[in-house]
Amino acid sequence: MITVIILVGVFFIVYHYRTQVEQVYQAAGRVAAPVRSALLPFPGSYRQILNNYFPYYQKLSSENRHRFEQKLLYFILSKKWIPRQFDTVTDEMKVMISACAVQLTFGLPRIYLQHFIGIVIYPDNYYSSITKRFHKGEVNPAYHLIVLSWKSFVDGYLVHPTDAINVGLHELAHALRLENLIRNDEYQFFDEELLNKFDAYAYRICHEADPELLFFRPYACTNEHEFFSVAVENFFERPQEFKTALPPLYEVLTKLLNQDPLLLTAENN
Ligand SMILES: [Zn+2]
């Protein structure tokens, strides 16, 4: 009996120690992401995923594709990928979600959403016991997490790529705006004056225009954070319509994100 107790005890000590070592190793790997992403070659299987499913990447010049790949590898290596209600996060999930983050921050070279360490993925929309509703995604700064439903993420990019509903861009835009407020290496990367200008336009659009005639979906007017995220969805999914409908707002967003999706089409030619 004593032998069994000792063996069970030893097993738990070894298990606990191994888990701790693994966690330390993983954390060290994340910290080393800048160096590792600069040294490691970009995997061909990742490139294949981008070539198959990510039009933004396909429109880039070869020089910018290389920059995109490096930034993507950095993002993948610096995050903790957490599956919920399934076993393993696939390379496809990591590459596509990271590509979404790189698309959003491509004009902001030093931004990797560093506060948000964990990317939690559910296979489908998930039930929140707090809100008593099903969710497609959310951002939780207190726990350093970005949460996404994989099914909704894929819907945004592959099933309905031009309807200006894209949960990946939406949630990552929330994370981006919050990251700007969090005191770390990535603090206050947005020009404050430009951001105020953006919010002032948003206020005017939501309070002066007829809600029926709003270019964005009405949910945008919930608050300034939702407006920003919905504007980002429109910016990337239907830039021409956005620019035609709200030229000054479109221009401010090109300056904030330091890129213009309308110029992309020409880049690869
Ligand atoms: Zn939102």
Boltz pocket constraint, residues with backbone or C-beta under 6 A from the ligand:
constraints:
  - pocket:
      binder: B
      contacts: [[A, 170], [A, 174], [A, 225], [A, 226], [A, 229]]
      max_distance: 6.0
